[in-house]
Amino acid sequence: MIIHVLQEPATSEQMLEMLQAHRFYIKTADINRRRFLVGGDEMHSDCEAVLLSGSEQVDVWGASWIPSTQEIFYESMVNLRPRQNRSMQILDSAIREQVQVIINRLWGDV
């Protein structure tokens, strides 16, 4: 599978490559402070591993995005952190909003 690190909007080719892992949605892991994301591969943890080189765990969040409906699902094992987030869901609405802004900016128009 191809993993893309995106700081600029994804191209159609990049979207197709990321969708190879799952036909209908893209696994993502976002960095709130650095404001970029990684997409592709089968698991959020694969994307998380790419992001953790140079990033803090506290800034990494997992979500899934369905291009056909533009829906975002804020559930991932990488979100489960006893001191920060006690669920696989991103519980903090401000963090969810940041994730949404990043996904819409980098994937929303493709």
Secondary structure by P-SEA (a helix, b strand, c coil): cccccccccccaaaaaaaaccccccccbbbbccccccccccccaaaaaaaaaccccccccccccccccccccccccccccccccccccccccaaaaaaaaaaaaaccccc
